[in-house]
């Protein structure tokens, strides 16, 4: 499945959104986010962050620290979401997360 990102969201906004998801305790809100294809969007952002192509920023390449902050925020959000096997199969989020097991940042590896 291809996600349409015709409206680019900058790096800081992506971190903010992921942090809000991670801080949300309302199951209905989290479930709605999953139902409206939020997981594939987070997967796309995670893949781009891993490649260093976060998009929407003023510079072609964001700093490593900012990208790592985004990765941690996305992992925190994904940990909070109520996803099932079907949700995982509709996108490659599991592969994206597993790929981070070899990341140089220990905090990202642990998440």
Rosetta blueprint (number, residue, H / E / L):
1 X L
2 X L
3 X L
4 X L
5 X L
6 X L
7 X L
8 X L
9 X L
10 X L
11 X H
12 X H
13 X H
14 X H
15 X H
16 X H
17 X H
18 X H
19 X H
20 X H
21 X H
22 X H
23 X H
24 X L
25 X L
26 X L
27 X H
28 X H
29 X H
30 X H
31 X H
32 X H
33 X H
34 X H
35 X H
36 X L
37 X L
38 X H
39 X H
40 X H
41 X H
42 X H
43 X H
44 X H
45 X H
46 X H
47 X H
48 X H
49 X H
50 X H
51 X H
52 X L
53 X L
54 X L
55 X L
56 X L
57 X L
58 X L
59 X L
60 X L
61 X L
62 X L
63 X L
64 X H
65 X H
66 X H
67 X H
68 X H
69 X H
70 X H
71 X H
72 X H
73 X H
74 X H
75 X H
76 X H
77 X H
78 X H
79 X H
80 X H
81 X L
82 X L
83 X L
84 X L
85 X H
86 X H
87 X H
88 X H
89 X H
90 X H
91 X L
92 X L
93 X H
94 X H
95 X H
96 X H
97 X H
98 X H
99 X H
100 X H
101 X H
102 X H
103 X L
104 X L
105 X L
106 X H
107 X H
108 X H
109 X H
110 X H
111 X L
